[in-house]
Amino acid sequence: MRGVLIVSTVNVNGLRAAVKKGFVEWLAATEADVVACQEVRAEAAQLPASVVAPEGWFAAHAPSVAKGRNGVSLYSRVEPDEVRTGFGEPEFEDSGRYLEMHLPGVVVASLYLPSGDVGTERQDEKERFMAAFLPYLVELRAKSAAEGREVVVVGDWNIAYDTVDLKNWRGNQKNSGFLPEEREWMGRVYEAGYTDVQRRLDAEGPGPYTWWSYRGKAFDNDSGWRIDCQLATPGLAEKVTSVVVERAESYDQRWSDHAPVTAKYDVPFPG
């Protein structure tokens, strides 16, 4: 056992495209013990072996039944005791939005929360997901504690909680991702015992942002949103020592419109 657990999460914005732009090289270079991916948008048969079952990793994939949409994955250097897809809500079991690995001392989950669009069915879907997911988070924390495990749910939460979490917060108060009811829901997640480890280390902000639109000069101007987060239960959250947003050095070096978010936790983990 070594005294550190490193977890990285990234929305790859289509893994087939990301593979061509640098994801494989990033995965080979990362120090992470566990890597979570969201918006994979592909089934195993459509992907190269270098990402389906990369050497040195135990990989699990949860594609969506809707072709070319959603999809989450997890890679662990340690063999998991258990892998679970979905969180028990029939509507979302095969939607490619949630996957968890039970590892020594910790459950790591990859989440791709629906993005929504005000006034459309997409927003209704997001609200249904949120309503079903919060009770599961409460249950997961309790069950994991009984098994002697902490929990960290990482991924694209598609909600900016506070004004310091997006550059143009004034112009987005009526848009999905920064609606009052969405922010209130995130508050209830925190009340349920989950801590945003980025904010534990950097309470003031602004940012660091994790997603920038491909439109205009959003990336160059750092006009982004902080929606890719790691939320941990108390025993793990208090052990976080660093959280780094791996922002590309330049626009042309991006392999996704999101950046990886990598956290280090000062806890024993096989390695």
BALOBA-1460 file (C-alpha; in Angstrom, 3 decimals):
// residues 271
<rec num="1" residu="m" x="0.000" y="0.000" z="0.000"/>
<rec num="2" residu="r" x="1.157" y="3.527" z="-0.690"/>
<rec num="3" residu="g" x="-0.145" y="6.647" z="0.973"/>
<rec num="4" residu="v" x="-1.892" y="8.316" z="-1.933"/>
<rec num="5" residu="l" x="-4.917" y="7.784" z="-4.151"/>
<rec num="6" residu="i" x="-5.016" y="9.740" z="-7.416"/>
<rec num="7" residu="v" x="-8.333" y="10.076" z="-9.241"/>
<rec num="8" residu="s" x="-8.817" y="11.819" z="-12.564"/>
<rec num="9" residu="t" x="-12.041" y="12.622" z="-14.401"/>
<rec num="10" residu="v" x="-12.681" y="14.016" z="-17.873"/>
<rec num="11" residu="n" x="-15.574" y="14.448" z="-20.274"/>
<rec num="12" residu="v" x="-13.931" y="13.241" z="-23.489"/>
<rec num="13" residu="n" x="-16.621" y="14.678" z="-25.802"/>
<rec num="14" residu="g" x="-16.630" y="11.569" z="-27.979"/>
<rec num="15" residu="l" x="-13.878" y="9.046" z="-27.293"/>
<rec num="16" residu="r" x="-13.348" y="8.155" z="-30.945"/>
<rec num="17" residu="a" x="-12.468" y="11.767" z="-31.692"/>
<rec num="18" residu="a" x="-10.428" y="12.164" z="-28.502"/>
<rec num="19" residu="v" x="-8.341" y="9.101" z="-29.381"/>
<rec num="20" residu="k" x="-7.283" y="10.796" z="-32.615"/>
<rec num="21" residu="k" x="-6.356" y="14.008" z="-30.807"/>
<rec num="22" residu="g" x="-4.315" y="12.756" z="-27.838"/>
<rec num="23" residu="f" x="-6.392" y="10.856" z="-25.269"/>
<rec num="24" residu="v" x="-4.346" y="7.646" z="-25.577"/>
<rec num="25" residu="e" x="-1.130" y="9.556" z="-24.971"/>
<rec num="26" residu="w" x="-2.673" y="11.337" z="-21.992"/>
<rec num="27" residu="l" x="-3.864" y="8.043" z="-20.476"/>
<rec num="28" residu="a" x="-0.409" y="6.526" z="-20.903"/>
<rec num="29" residu="a" x="1.190" y="9.484" z="-19.140"/>
<rec num="30" residu="t" x="-1.223" y="10.020" z="-16.252"/>
<rec num="31" residu="e" x="-0.232" y="9.149" z="-12.702"/>
<rec num="32" residu="a" x="-3.850" y="8.454" z="-11.773"/>
<rec num="33" residu="d" x="-4.869" y="5.227" z="-10.090"/>
<rec num="34" residu="v" x="-8.428" y="5.641" z="-11.348"/>
<rec num="35" residu="v" x="-9.625" y="7.491" z="-14.456"/>
<rec num="36" residu="a" x="-13.277" y="8.286" z="-15.123"/>
<rec num="37" residu="c" x="-14.575" y="9.305" z="-18.546"/>
<rec num="38" residu="q" x="-17.905" y="10.746" z="-19.602"/>
<rec num="39" residu="e" x="-19.634" y="11.377" z="-22.930"/>
<rec num="40" residu="v" x="-17.801" y="8.440" z="-24.491"/>
<rec num="41" residu="r" x="-20.469" y="8.181" z="-27.224"/>
<rec num="42" residu="a" x="-19.287" y="4.801" z="-28.519"/>
<rec num="43" residu="e" x="-19.567" y="1.072" z="-27.897"/>
<rec num="44" residu="a" x="-16.557" y="-1.176" z="-27.365"/>
<rec num="45" residu="a" x="-16.706" y="-2.513" z="-30.925"/>
<rec num="46" residu="q" x="-16.242" y="1.019" z="-32.248"/>
<rec num="47" residu="l" x="-13.125" y="1.715" z="-30.199"/>
<rec num="48" residu="p" x="-9.497" y="0.582" z="-30.465"/>
<rec num="49" residu="a" x="-8.134" y="-1.921" z="-27.964"/>
<rec num="50" residu="s" x="-5.896" y="0.836" z="-26.576"/>
<rec num="51" residu="v" x="-8.943" y="2.369" z="-24.881"/>
<rec num="52" residu="v" x="-11.281" y="-0.621" z="-24.504"/>
<rec num="53" residu="a" x="-8.756" y="-2.664" z="-22.525"/>
<rec num="54" residu="p" x="-5.497" y="-0.720" z="-22.187"/>
<rec num="55" residu="e" x="-2.538" y="-2.612" z="-20.786"/>
<rec num="56" residu="g" x="-2.130" y="-2.130" z="-17.042"/>
<rec num="57" residu="w" x="-5.746" y="-1.122" z="-16.448"/>
<rec num="58" residu="f" x="-8.968" y="-2.811" z="-15.413"/>
<rec num="59" residu="a" x="-11.595" y="-1.144" z="-17.585"/>
<rec num="60" residu="a" x="-15.379" y="-0.963" z="-17.355"/>
<rec num="61" residu="h" x="-17.693" y="0.706" z="-19.852"/>
<rec num="62" residu="a" x="-21.366" y="1.650" z="-19.693"/>
<rec num="63" residu="p" x="-22.542" y="2.740" z="-23.145"/>
<rec num="64" residu="s" x="-25.981" y="4.164" z="-23.799"/>
<rec num="65" residu="v" x="-28.698" y="2.243" z="-25.647"/>
<rec num="66" residu="a" x="-29.138" y="5.467" z="-27.615"/>
<rec num="67" residu="k" x="-26.464" y="5.136" z="-30.289"/>
<rec num="68" residu="g" x="-23.808" y="7.828" z="-30.295"/>
<rec num="69" residu="r" x="-24.941" y="9.417" z="-27.033"/>
<rec num="70" residu="n" x="-23.712" y="9.619" z="-23.442"/>
<rec num="71" residu="g" x="-21.574" y="6.712" z="-22.215"/>
<rec num="72" residu="v" x="-19.322" y="6.529" z="-19.148"/>
<rec num="73" residu="s" x="-16.168" y="4.533" z="-18.437"/>
<rec num="74" residu="l" x="-13.829" y="3.768" z="-15.548"/>
<rec num="75" residu="y" x="-10.214" y="2.630" z="-15.601"/>
<rec num="76" residu="s" x="-8.489" y="1.336" z="-12.474"/>
<rec num="77" residu="r" x="-4.940" y="0.077" z="-11.950"/>
<rec num="78" residu="v" x="-6.314" y="-2.134" z="-9.157"/>
<rec num="79" residu="e" x="-8.844" y="-4.859" z="-9.860"/>
<rec num="80" residu="p" x="-12.253" y="-3.802" z="-8.501"/>
<rec num="81" residu="d" x="-14.185" y="-5.949" z="-6.061"/>
<rec num="82" residu="e" x="-17.376" y="-5.024" z="-7.874"/>
<rec num="83" residu="v" x="-18.607" y="-2.939" z="-10.804"/>
<rec num="84" residu="r" x="-22.116" y="-1.515" z="-10.948"/>
<rec num="85" residu="t" x="-23.891" y="0.164" z="-13.849"/>
<rec num="86" residu="g" x="-26.726" y="2.579" z="-13.145"/>
<rec num="87" residu="f" x="-28.247" y="3.464" z="-9.800"/>
<rec num="88" residu="g" x="-31.471" y="1.491" z="-9.780"/>
<rec num="89" residu="e" x="-33.722" y="3.929" z="-11.635"/>
<rec num="90" residu="p" x="-35.189" y="2.052" z="-14.642"/>
<rec num="91" residu="e" x="-35.300" y="5.100" z="-16.930"/>
<rec num="92" residu="f" x="-31.561" y="5.629" z="-16.595"/>
<rec num="93" residu="e" x="-30.178" y="2.098" z="-16.182"/>
<rec num="94" residu="d" x="-29.058" y="1.844" z="-19.818"/>
<rec num="95" residu="s" x="-28.562" y="5.529" z="-20.489"/>
<rec num="96" residu="g" x="-24.774" y="5.541" z="-20.116"/>
<rec num="97" residu="r" x="-24.795" y="8.070" z="-17.299"/>
<rec num="98" residu="y" x="-23.515" y="6.283" z="-14.194"/>
<rec num="99" residu="l" x="-20.915" y="3.621" z="-13.425"/>
<rec num="100" residu="e" x="-19.138" y="2.742" z="-10.191"/>
<rec num="101" residu="m" x="-16.201" y="0.615" z="-9.090"/>
<rec num="102" residu="h" x="-15.804" y="-0.756" z="-5.578"/>
<rec num="103" residu="l" x="-12.085" y="-0.611" z="-4.792"/>
<rec num="104" residu="p" x="-10.033" y="-1.080" z="-1.614"/>
<rec num="105" residu="g" x="-11.395" y="1.467" z="0.845"/>
<rec num="106" residu="v" x="-13.262" y="3.537" z="-1.724"/>
<rec num="107" residu="v" x="-16.102" y="3.572" z="-4.241"/>
<rec num="108" residu="v" x="-15.291" y="5.658" z="-7.321"/>
<rec num="109" residu="a" x="-18.201" y="6.574" z="-9.579"/>
<rec num="110" residu="s" x="-18.248" y="8.162" z="-13.034"/>
<rec num="111" residu="l" x="-21.238" y="10.469" z="-13.548"/>
<rec num="112" residu="y" x="-22.571" y="12.210" z="-16.644"/>
<rec num="113" residu="l" x="-25.547" y="14.208" z="-15.425"/>
<rec num="114" residu="p" x="-27.918" y="15.335" z="-18.218"/>
<rec num="115" residu="s" x="-27.178" y="18.779" z="-19.609"/>
<rec num="116" residu="g" x="-30.726" y="20.039" z="-20.075"/>
<rec num="117" residu="d" x="-32.199" y="22.906" z="-22.066"/>
<rec num="118" residu="v" x="-34.832" y="25.164" z="-20.505"/>
<rec num="119" residu="g" x="-38.342" y="24.593" z="-21.802"/>
<rec num="120" residu="t" x="-37.574" y="21.259" z="-23.463"/>
<rec num="121" residu="e" x="-37.842" y="17.547" z="-22.696"/>
<rec num="122" residu="r" x="-34.096" y="17.544" z="-22.077"/>
<rec num="123" residu="q" x="-34.614" y="19.733" z="-19.022"/>
<rec num="124" residu="d" x="-37.442" y="17.502" z="-17.837"/>
<rec num="125" residu="e" x="-35.107" y="14.518" z="-18.155"/>
<rec num="126" residu="k" x="-32.432" y="16.329" z="-16.172"/>
<rec num="127" residu="e" x="-34.903" y="17.086" z="-13.398"/>
<rec num="128" residu="r" x="-36.079" y="13.464" z="-13.259"/>
<rec num="129" residu="f" x="-32.484" y="12.297" z="-13.069"/>
<rec num="130" residu="m" x="-31.682" y="14.696" z="-10.244"/>
<rec num="131" residu="a" x="-34.787" y="13.689" z="-8.295"/>
<rec num="132" residu="a" x="-33.858" y="10.001" z="-8.494"/>
<rec num="133" residu="f" x="-30.108" y="10.405" z="-8.043"/>
<rec num="134" residu="l" x="-30.028" y="12.335" z="-4.771"/>
<rec num="135" residu="p" x="-31.667" y="9.555" z="-2.700"/>
<rec num="136" residu="y" x="-29.211" y="7.117" z="-4.245"/>
<rec num="137" residu="l" x="-26.266" y="9.279" z="-3.175"/>
<rec num="138" residu="v" x="-27.587" y="9.203" z="0.393"/>
<rec num="139" residu="e" x="-27.989" y="5.416" z="0.205"/>
<rec num="140" residu="l" x="-24.549" y="4.946" z="-1.373"/>
<rec num="141" residu="r" x="-22.827" y="6.878" z="1.373"/>
<rec num="142" residu="a" x="-24.543" y="4.842" z="4.095"/>
<rec num="143" residu="k" x="-23.937" y="1.448" z="2.476"/>
<rec num="144" residu="s" x="-20.322" y="2.236" z="1.657"/>
<rec num="145" residu="a" x="-19.641" y="3.399" z="5.209"/>
<rec num="146" residu="a" x="-21.036" y="0.110" z="6.498"/>
<rec num="147" residu="e" x="-18.529" y="-1.680" z="4.261"/>
<rec num="148" residu="g" x="-15.659" y="0.516" z="5.422"/>
<rec num="149" residu="r" x="-15.449" y="2.492" z="2.200"/>
<rec num="150" residu="e" x="-15.449" y="6.198" z="1.421"/>
<rec num="151" residu="v" x="-17.088" y="7.459" z="-1.794"/>
<rec num="152" residu="v" x="-16.032" y="9.880" z="-4.500"/>
<rec num="153" residu="v" x="-18.460" y="10.673" z="-7.327"/>
<rec num="154" residu="v" x="-16.589" y="12.328" z="-10.165"/>
<rec num="155" residu="g" x="-17.609" y="13.586" z="-13.554"/>
<rec num="156" residu="d" x="-19.589" y="16.133" z="-15.485"/>
<rec num="157" residu="w" x="-22.270" y="17.397" z="-13.104"/>
<rec num="158" residu="n" x="-23.529" y="19.941" z="-15.661"/>
<rec num="159" residu="i" x="-24.331" y="22.417" z="-12.879"/>
<rec num="160" residu="a" x="-22.281" y="25.430" z="-11.819"/>
<rec num="161" residu="y" x="-23.068" y="25.849" z="-8.132"/>
<rec num="162" residu="d" x="-21.967" y="29.416" z="-7.467"/>
<rec num="163" residu="t" x="-21.117" y="32.627" z="-9.305"/>
<rec num="164" residu="v" x="-17.395" y="31.813" z="-9.046"/>
<rec num="165" residu="d" x="-18.012" y="28.623" z="-11.036"/>
<rec num="166" residu="l" x="-18.665" y="30.288" z="-14.401"/>
<rec num="167" residu="k" x="-17.284" y="33.395" z="-16.049"/>
<rec num="168" residu="n" x="-20.526" y="34.876" z="-17.382"/>
<rec num="169" residu="w" x="-22.822" y="34.101" z="-14.477"/>
<rec num="170" residu="r" x="-24.989" y="37.185" z="-14.934"/>
<rec num="171" residu="g" x="-25.923" y="36.176" z="-18.461"/>
<rec num="172" residu="n" x="-26.689" y="32.560" z="-17.543"/>
<rec num="173" residu="q" x="-29.117" y="32.888" z="-14.647"/>
<rec num="174" residu="k" x="-32.012" y="31.638" z="-16.768"/>
<rec num="175" residu="n" x="-30.034" y="28.946" z="-18.581"/>
<rec num="176" residu="s" x="-29.747" y="25.271" z="-17.767"/>
<rec num="177" residu="g" x="-26.675" y="24.614" z="-15.686"/>
<rec num="178" residu="f" x="-27.093" y="27.704" z="-13.525"/>
<rec num="179" residu="l" x="-30.790" y="27.699" z="-12.711"/>
<rec num="180" residu="p" x="-31.739" y="28.441" z="-9.086"/>
<rec num="181" residu="e" x="-33.414" y="25.049" z="-8.696"/>
<rec num="182" residu="e" x="-30.344" y="23.230" z="-10.049"/>
<rec num="183" residu="r" x="-28.042" y="25.104" z="-7.699"/>
<rec num="184" residu="e" x="-30.388" y="24.360" z="-4.803"/>
<rec num="185" residu="w" x="-30.219" y="20.670" z="-5.707"/>
<rec num="186" residu="m" x="-26.416" y="20.763" z="-5.599"/>
<rec num="187" residu="g" x="-26.710" y="22.327" z="-2.164"/>
<rec num="188" residu="r" x="-28.737" y="19.336" z="-1.057"/>
<rec num="189" residu="v" x="-26.017" y="17.006" z="-2.368"/>
<rec num="190" residu="y" x="-23.556" y="18.837" z="-0.109"/>
<rec num="191" residu="e" x="-26.002" y="18.625" z="2.802"/>
<rec num="192" residu="a" x="-26.132" y="14.855" z="2.218"/>
<rec num="193" residu="g" x="-22.457" y="14.679" z="3.172"/>
<rec num="194" residu="y" x="-20.562" y="15.162" z="-0.083"/>
<rec num="195" residu="t" x="-17.789" y="17.745" z="-0.366"/>
<rec num="196" residu="d" x="-16.576" y="19.437" z="-3.546"/>
<rec num="197" residu="v" x="-12.872" y="18.848" z="-2.977"/>
<rec num="198" residu="q" x="-11.818" y="21.670" z="-5.315"/>
<rec num="199" residu="r" x="-13.663" y="24.163" z="-3.142"/>
<rec num="200" residu="r" x="-12.257" y="22.588" z="0.009"/>
<rec num="201" residu="l" x="-8.807" y="23.678" z="-1.171"/>
<rec num="202" residu="d" x="-9.815" y="26.848" z="-3.019"/>
<rec num="203" residu="a" x="-12.952" y="28.273" z="-1.485"/>
<rec num="204" residu="e" x="-12.739" y="31.662" z="-3.154"/>
<rec num="205" residu="g" x="-12.382" y="30.956" z="-6.873"/>
<rec num="206" residu="p" x="-13.061" y="32.122" z="-9.490"/>
<rec num="207" residu="g" x="-12.805" y="28.851" z="-11.349"/>
<rec num="208" residu="p" x="-10.670" y="27.052" z="-12.171"/>
<rec num="209" residu="y" x="-12.949" y="26.345" z="-15.119"/>
<rec num="210" residu="t" x="-13.126" y="22.879" z="-16.664"/>
<rec num="211" residu="w" x="-15.229" y="23.424" z="-19.808"/>
<rec num="212" residu="w" x="-14.997" y="26.017" z="-22.551"/>
<rec num="213" residu="s" x="-17.225" y="26.254" z="-25.594"/>
<rec num="214" residu="y" x="-15.572" y="25.627" z="-28.945"/>
<rec num="215" residu="r" x="-17.345" y="28.752" z="-30.157"/>
<rec num="216" residu="g" x="-15.547" y="32.051" z="-30.411"/>
<rec num="217" residu="k" x="-12.644" y="32.774" z="-28.095"/>
<rec num="218" residu="a" x="-14.046" y="31.134" z="-24.956"/>
<rec num="219" residu="f" x="-10.912" y="29.050" z="-24.343"/>
<rec num="220" residu="d" x="-8.445" y="31.831" z="-25.144"/>
<rec num="221" residu="n" x="-10.334" y="34.233" z="-22.862"/>
<rec num="222" residu="d" x="-10.833" y="31.583" z="-20.158"/>
<rec num="223" residu="s" x="-14.573" y="32.201" z="-20.376"/>
<rec num="224" residu="g" x="-15.609" y="28.815" z="-19.019"/>
<rec num="225" residu="w" x="-17.659" y="26.824" z="-16.547"/>
<rec num="226" residu="r" x="-16.524" y="24.667" z="-13.617"/>
<rec num="227" residu="i" x="-18.879" y="21.709" z="-14.037"/>
<rec num="228" residu="d" x="-16.449" y="18.765" z="-13.842"/>
<rec num="229" residu="c" x="-16.082" y="18.022" z="-10.139"/>
<rec num="230" residu="q" x="-15.035" y="15.426" z="-7.603"/>
<rec num="231" residu="l" x="-17.466" y="15.123" z="-4.679"/>
<rec num="232" residu="a" x="-16.213" y="12.994" z="-1.780"/>
<rec num="233" residu="t" x="-17.566" y="11.765" z="1.519"/>
<rec num="234" residu="p" x="-16.051" y="13.423" z="4.618"/>
<rec num="235" residu="g" x="-13.353" y="10.897" z="5.466"/>
<rec num="236" residu="l" x="-11.912" y="11.137" z="1.966"/>
<rec num="237" residu="a" x="-12.566" y="14.845" z="1.406"/>
<rec num="238" residu="e" x="-10.507" y="15.802" z="4.436"/>
<rec num="239" residu="k" x="-7.569" y="13.864" z="2.957"/>
<rec num="240" residu="v" x="-7.432" y="15.753" z="-0.352"/>
<rec num="241" residu="t" x="-4.035" y="17.371" z="-0.873"/>
<rec num="242" residu="s" x="-4.322" y="18.787" z="-4.402"/>
<rec num="243" residu="v" x="-6.776" y="19.260" z="-7.243"/>
<rec num="244" residu="v" x="-5.439" y="20.199" z="-10.662"/>
<rec num="245" residu="v" x="-7.380" y="21.154" z="-13.786"/>
<rec num="246" residu="e" x="-5.182" y="19.931" z="-16.638"/>
<rec num="247" residu="r" x="-5.971" y="22.792" z="-18.984"/>
<rec num="248" residu="a" x="-4.292" y="22.490" z="-22.383"/>
<rec num="249" residu="e" x="-1.515" y="24.992" z="-23.036"/>
<rec num="250" residu="s" x="-3.176" y="26.181" z="-26.231"/>
<rec num="251" residu="y" x="-6.414" y="25.796" z="-28.164"/>
<rec num="252" residu="d" x="-4.882" y="23.457" z="-30.755"/>
<rec num="253" residu="q" x="-3.631" y="21.034" z="-28.074"/>
<rec num="254" residu="r" x="-7.116" y="20.264" z="-26.761"/>
<rec num="255" residu="w" x="-8.500" y="16.761" z="-27.282"/>
<rec num="256" residu="s" x="-11.838" y="17.651" z="-25.654"/>
<rec num="257" residu="d" x="-13.769" y="20.803" z="-24.848"/>
<rec num="258" residu="h" x="-13.367" y="19.757" z="-21.187"/>
<rec num="259" residu="a" x="-10.113" y="19.438" z="-19.230"/>
<rec num="260" residu="p" x="-9.198" y="16.535" z="-16.930"/>
<rec num="261" residu="v" x="-9.591" y="17.223" z="-13.208"/>
<rec num="262" residu="t" x="-7.089" y="15.257" z="-11.120"/>
<rec num="263" residu="a" x="-7.171" y="15.016" z="-7.326"/>
<rec num="264" residu="k" x="-4.736" y="13.457" z="-4.872"/>
<rec num="265" residu="y" x="-5.960" y="11.993" z="-1.603"/>
<rec num="266" residu="d" x="-3.628" y="11.154" z="1.264"/>
<rec num="267" residu="v" x="-5.070" y="7.700" z="1.939"/>
<rec num="268" residu="p" x="-3.542" y="4.213" z="1.676"/>
<rec num="269" residu="f" x="-4.154" y="2.617" z="-1.709"/>
<rec num="270" residu="p" x="-2.505" y="-0.344" z="-3.466"/>
<rec num="271" residu="g" x="0.139" y="0.791" z="-5.862"/>
